[in-house]
Amino acid sequence: MYWRYGQRILSASRLVRNDPRLHAVYISNFKCGPDSFIEHFFRRTMDGKPYLQLEIDEHSADAGIITRCEAFLDSLANYRQGAPAPEWSFRAVTPKTRRTVYIPQMALHAHAFSAALRACGIPSEPLPESDDHTIEIGRQFASGRECLPFITTTGDMLKKLFEPGFDHSRAAFFMPTAGGPCRFGQYAQMHRMILDDLGFRDVPIVSPDSTDGYASQFGRVGPSFRRLAWRGLLSVDVLEKLAREYRPYELDPGATDRAFRESLAIIVRGLERGEGHVFDALKEVRDIFNGIRIDRRQRKPIIGVVGEIYLRSNRFTNNNVVQMIEGLGGEAWVAPITEWVFYTNNRYMERSISAGRYKDFFLGLLKEKVQERDGKRMERIFEGLLLNLHEPPIEEVIHLSRHYMHHSFGGEAILSIGKAIEYIRNGVSGIVNAMPFTCMPGMVVTAVSRSVRERHDDIPWLNMTYDGQEGVNDLTRLEAFMHQARQYRAAREECSTTSHR
Ligand code: SF4
């Protein structure tokens, strides 16, 4: 939807750029999400031809707009139409040659994903975790209105390309894309534009699309890749759950983090060896965690962390919200990455049915069944070790959000709300919704969070917005929130004791 809107604007701008009789006025709303990306593409297409950009908000007054229009008309007097602008289009993005595919490290799952690619004969490495330098570089290529994950992924790619001695002729970057009411679908195009401008036209961006369930590009890697990558993502999801349920109760400080690092290396080795070795690796992981001494007699208040997938999963951009919750005496459950994979497949099946593509629908259904079977097999390995082991079917998550948004409202908002309600039903004492500043689905979740609270006994709910700055206020806000979460839990415990008398 958003993509088609962008394409229409770009077609119009091409027409204006090449016709000397026409000039453009680009009208945008203050904080418009799609325009934060489209304005870059528009400027590129106009190729130096002047245009007027007006950003309107509720305070905009006629006088200011008239003055700017007059100044724009004056500036046109000095403009001489040049040759037609060269055609600029979003190039196809597949690696044709053998190159190392670098995976942005949104989460530690990038290690598993890279290992799955290596197992299929494609050299791959995760990019190093983001840091302050990432933000510094990324911001140089942004206007400040784009979302934070775009800035960090740009910064991480460029940091790698600028590394002394780095051979970009052997490199490719991975950046998936998606449709729906969100800006994520623009990232790969914008990265392409930045790389082209910096002279890295030859560096491919591998960009599988969620609208076909990532089938077209992943299908080319090799028949076992998708299965292996899926098992890798599931494995890291469960490993993270283990760490979050063990660390708050460990008796030997640091034991969980050591077990986590060791286990991640075991999972990566298992994936590199192929499909059949992943479950053996997970049995080793189970034994490692079984050896950690913990005391769980007194369970701490559990906080469900939902929200935009990048922010909730990326410890650098969310200022390590999980560590903060644990430091304040809580335990954190975070919505898993694999939720998104189930969701994109669910949407794919839905689109296939409505378009009458029954073969595609059945392929999607088969994929879902295989994925669910892998998930169940993994759960059996860790049965009894984790309270938050089982994940509900994605249809249930979508169904839980039905009072707040229509199921056709695609994207992250529906998942955040559904997952938050599922966590509440499973007994958490508070919800943190983590999102980047100006995140479109994040703002929708913030807007409906009040009604969700009202329908769920006023459970403590904290909307945390991140913009890449060190969050001095984060700790203060979380301290107050954890206090509420403790009170909420105490009230509920008291309630259940009274009703059992
Ligand atoms: S979900 Fe939010 S942060 Fe992520 S791409 Fe969409 S608008 Fe940007």
Boltz pocket constraint, residues with backbone or C-beta under 6 A from the ligand:
constraints:
  - pocket:
      binder: B
      contacts: [[A, 33], [A, 147], [A, 148], [A, 149], [A, 181], [A, 182], [A, 183], [A, 184], [A, 185], [A, 308], [A, 310], [A, 412], [A, 436], [A, 438], [A, 439], [A, 440], [A, 441], [A, 442]]
      max_distance: 6.0
